[in-house]
Amino acid sequence: MFNPELNAAVEKLASRMANVQDADLNIPWHWKGHEEGVRFAFFVTQLELRQLAVKLASERSAASHFSPITPAQHILAQYHSAFMDLQAALVGLSAKKSTIAPSKKEWSVRTIVAHVLGADIGFAAVIRYALENHRAGSWMPHPIPKREYPRLNGLSEKKYAALMDATLPKLIAYHRKLHPKILREFAGITKGELALPAAFWEETRFHIGYRLHRFEVHMRQHTIQLDKTLASIGCGPNEAKRLIRMLYSALAEVNGILISPEERKNQESIELARTIEARTKEISKITH
């Protein structure tokens, strides 16, 4: 799986720069002959992340000790890209503003995030239950019995209800812990298993591959809703937040290449994390 050090380094840079005014991005910052202001730090970092992604993809396709990416892992990488885009959209948003709804008929950001998290929990349960029963040779074309959800979700009904009513920071924190667990758990799904049916609320018994794709598609749908909500409540993105979104996209590509059922450290990711951390400290001194 991907390294938390690199995620943390990019998140720290994003957090530091999220509320920097557009004009302050013109503050002089020099990098190897480039003199294009602080905003260029975003593009340097993006370039480094893209370079790392290309290198890792090439190494993974050629290495005998790290198997090529599977169809399931590819789908999960697409889902991870959507997850990172959602996280980028939320950078710098206060818990207070997250509760403001554009109108009585529309959802607040907090409600949208709770819905997306609830869907991820539910989608994971459906796939988990289908895999359990297919692997045991006991699958039946029936929806999950209600009594099974607490076990599959790792949450009692009471705790699940409390989670859905939690503040935005708590929702984000829970989602960030759940997300890599989902990636790790389902990274071992075989090509054959992707074609097996999995029952949910629909009459159609969609296959497991479809269920995996639903993670991304559903999240993209509600990220668009979230973007519209942010614009409606006066929290649309400034230039820095648009640049942060770009960085998170590049980080997601790196992480997607490293998705696997096993834990493995990638030294190049760790080294890049140190570079980004040093850059964040440098920029922090000149943007105060």
N, C-alpha and C positions, 0 to 999 in steps of 0.2 A: 504493500500500500504506500501511499504518498507520505512524505515527511512533514510532521507538524511544524518543524522549524521554519520551513519556507512559507507555509501558510501564515504563521505568526508574524513573520517579517513583513510580508505584503500587507497584512491587516494593520500592523502598527504604522506603516507609511500612510495607508488610507485614512486611519483614524486621525493622524497628525495633520493631514492635508485637507480633510473633508470640508472644513469651514473656512479655508483660505479664500479670500476674495479674488475675483478674476484679475484685478489690477495687480495684486501681490504676486501673481504668477510671472510677472515681468521682472521681479527682483533678480539682479544679476547672479548667475550661477554658472561656473565654468567647468567644463568636462572635456578633456582631451582635445582642446582647440575649438570646441563648440561654445558659443556664447549666446544662447537663446533663452536665458532666464530659467527660473525655477521649474516652469512647466516642462522643460526638456528632461528633467529627472524622471518624469513619468515615461517618456518615450525611450530613454535609455534602459529603464527597468523592464519595459515591455519587450524591447529588443533582446535583452538578456534572457528573459523567460521564453521567448520564441526560439532563440538559439538552443536553449536547453531542451525544449520540447523536440526539436528536430534531431538533436543528438541522441536523446533517449529513445525516440522512435526507431532510429536507425540501429541502435545497439540492441534493442529488444527484438527486432526482426531478424538479426543476425546471430544473437547469442544462443548458445546451447543450454546455458544454465538458467535462462529466463524464457519461458515459453512464449510464443507469439500471442498477441491479444486475441481472445476468443470473441465470437459474436455477442455473448452475454456481457463480456467486459466492455465491448464497444458500446453497447446500449447503455450500460451503466456510466460510461464516460460522457455520453450525451446528457444523461440525467444530471451528472455532476456539474456539467457546464451550466445547466439551467439553475441548479442550486446556488452556484457561485454568483450568477447574475442576480438572483433574488437577494443574496447577502449584500452585494454591492449596492443595490437599490436602497437598502436599509441603513447604510453607513451614515452616521451623524444624525439620525432621526431620534428625537426624544420620545420617551414613553408617553409623555403628556400629549404631544402632537399626534401620536399614533392612534389615539382614541377619538380623534375628530373625524366625523363622517361628512362627506360633501352634502348629503341630504338625508332625509329620513328613510328613503328607499335604498340608499347605497351603503356599502360597508366601509368601516374605518380600516386603516392599515392593520391595526391589531387584529381585527376580525378576519381580514384576508389571510394574515400569517397563521392564525389559529386554524383556519380552514385548510390551508395547504399542509400544515403539519399533521392535522387529523387525517387527511387523505393519504399522506405518506405512511402513517401508522397502519391505516386500513389496507392500502395496497400491499404493504409488506406482509400483513397477516394472510391475505389471500394467496400470495405466492408461497409463503411458508407452509401453509396448510396443504396446498396442492402438492408441493414437493414431498412433504412428509408422507402423504398418502400414496402418491405415485411410487415413491421409493420403497414403500412397504407393500406395494401391490394391492392396496385396499381403496383406491380412489373411487368415489361415487359422484355422479353429476348433480350434487346438491350444494346449496350455499352453506357456508360455515355455520354450525349451530351457535346460537348466541352465547351459550355457556363456555364455548372455546375461546372467545375473544380475550378475556383477561389473561389466559395462559399465553396465547399467541402474541399479545401486545406487551406482556410484562407489566401490565397495569390493571388494577382493579377498576370497576366502573366508577367508583368514587374518585380515585386518583386521576382517571382519565377526564372526568368532568371538571375537576379542579384545574387540570392542565389547560383545558380549553378556555377557562376563565382567567388564566394567568396574564400578567403584564407582558408587554412586548419583550423586554430583556429576558424574562424567564422562558418565553416561547422560543426565542432565538437560541438561548443556551441549550435548551433541550434538543432542538432540531440539530444543532451542531454536534451533539453527542450521538444522536440517532443516525444521522446521515452516513458517517463512515462505517458504522456497524452494518447498515443495509448494503453498502458497497462490498464490504468484506464477505458478508454472508452469501450474497448472490453471485459473487465473482466466479464461483465454482460451478455454476449451472452449465450443463453440457449443451451442445448444439441439438442433440436429440430431445432433451428435456424442454427446450424452448417451444417445441411443437406440441407438447402435451397440454390438455385442457385444464383450465382453472375456473371454478365457479365463483361468481360474485352475485350482485343483485340482478344483473341482466339475465334475460332468458337465453341469450347467446352464450355459449361456453367458450369464451375467447381463450386462446392458448397462452402459455406462460410468457412467450416472447412479447405478445401484445401487452400483457400486464406490466412487463418491465418498461416498455415504451411509454406506458401511461404516466409513470413517474415524471418524465420530462414534459410531455405534452400538457398535462394538467398544471404543472408548475409554470410553464410558459404562459398559459392562458391567464392565470391569476397574477403573474408578474406584470402583464400588460394592464390588468385591472388596477394593480397597485400603483403603477406609473401614472395612470389617469387620476387616481385618488390623490397622489402627492401633488400633482399639478393643480388640482381643484382646491386644495387647502393651503396653497401658497408655499409648498415645499418642493417645487420642481428642482431639477438638478442645476447647479452652477457648473462652471467649466471644470473645476476640480473634481466634482462628483462624476462628471462624464469621463474624465481621465481615469478615475478609480474603477469605473465599470470596465474600461479597456484593460486595465491591469488584471482585474479578476478573471476576465476572459482568457488572458494569456496564462494565468496561473492554473485555471481549470484544465487547459490543454496539457500542461505538464503533469498535473495530477492524474488526468485520465489515462495517460500512457502507463502510469505506474500501478493502476488498479490490478489487484490479484488477490487470491484467497490467503496468501501468506504475508506475514509482516517482513519487510525488508527495508533496510536503510539505503538511501542513495546519497553518496558523499557529495556529488556535484550539486544536489539540491541544498545540502547543508552549507556548502561553500557560498552558493549564491545568496542564501539567507543572510549570511554574515555580511556580504557586500551591501545588501539592501538595508540592513540594520545600520551600518556605518553611514550610508547615504542619508537615511532618515535623521540621524543625529546631526549630520552636517547641515541639512536643510532646516532643521528645527532652530538652529542658532541664528539663521538669517531671516526667518519668517516670523519671529516673535514680534 
